[in-house]
Amino acid sequence: MLPDISGSEYIKIFTGIISVLNPIGAIPVFVGLTSDRSDRERASIARFTALSVTIILLVAAISGQAILHFFGISIASFRVGGGILILLMAISMLHAKVSHAKHTPDEFREAGDADSIAVVPLAIPLLAGPGAISTVIVYSHQAENLINMSALFAVIIVAGVIVYTALRMAVPLSKKLGTTGINIAVRLLGLLLAAIAVEFMAAGLRVLFPGLM
């Protein structure tokens, strides 16, 4: 069970969701995909992308456990599997790269010709990809009452607002931070994400192999 809404656990959850979403790392991709769009079109794409990310993560929080139960997957096994996926993403971020679990070069080239890029590939899989969905499902399992779940929803909504802000300011931020500045921010988020991934795996392994304790 999660602690009170004001507890440090919610700060940890917020950090985890923001790290795995990695809105800073999405800025170069967003700028590249919208290079031929007007500022008004960029604003619309940023708004719809952030809304899509928020909805995807809220749906994952609500229905994730039911999906795991349907397929007979324990939350402990899912923690280990999700932790491995998130760790691979974190390693890519530490190398200042976008993980192929989020976005492949072929998808990037195909998206350049798409009429609407807000949902695919920006919202999913670039931002709300398998790693983000896995993270939210794991955290939703800890929310054992309505207050906890409401707090998780609030964290997801705030994360969506941050995604919108990052994408809306993508062009000036990319010019001001430059490639080096963005890479430094991505590496810091990757370091946090690696620690979170290890915690996920450790928690799952403790349940699967209690003899290890």
Phi, psi and omega in degrees: 000140180284155177284186179302160184302328182276358184291163181292340181297326180289328174295320178296317178296315179299315179299319180297316181293316180295320181296317183284330174292320177053060181297331178295317179293338180279347184300311180299322179294316179299315180297319180294319182284338183247020184298332181259013180260154176285167179298324178294320178293320177300317180298318179295317179295317179298317181295314183289326176296312180298320178296318180296317178301314180299314181296316180301315182289325177295318177297319178297320180294323183282316189253354185302314182294324178296321178295316178299318179296321180299319181270001177071031181260126179283154180294331179293315178297321180293325177298315181294313179297315178295323179296320178296315179299314181294324178296319177297320176296319180296321179297318176299318180294324178294337174264011179058041178235156173273123182298143177292346174291339178263315191199127179258159178303323179296320178295322179298315180294320180293323182293334181298335180260000183282146179286323180234119183247001185295315182277307178237121010258001188293304182292309178223124014259002187298311182262292181271065180270195181303322181295313180295318180296318178299317180299315181294321180296318179297315180292325180294332178295331179283341183278099189265359177212176186296323180295314179299314181294321178297321178295321177296319177300318180297319178298317180296318180296317177298320177298322177297321178296320179294321176300315179299315181298316181296317181288323180294327180261017187301314184295306178296325179294319180295326178286321184284315182282323184073176181298319181296315180298316179296318180297322178297315179298318180296319180295321178296316177296324178297322178296315177298318182295323178297318179296319179295320179299317179297320178297318177303310183294319181297318179296319179292318181294327178298325180281318182290324182231073183299338179295339179294338181282000000 
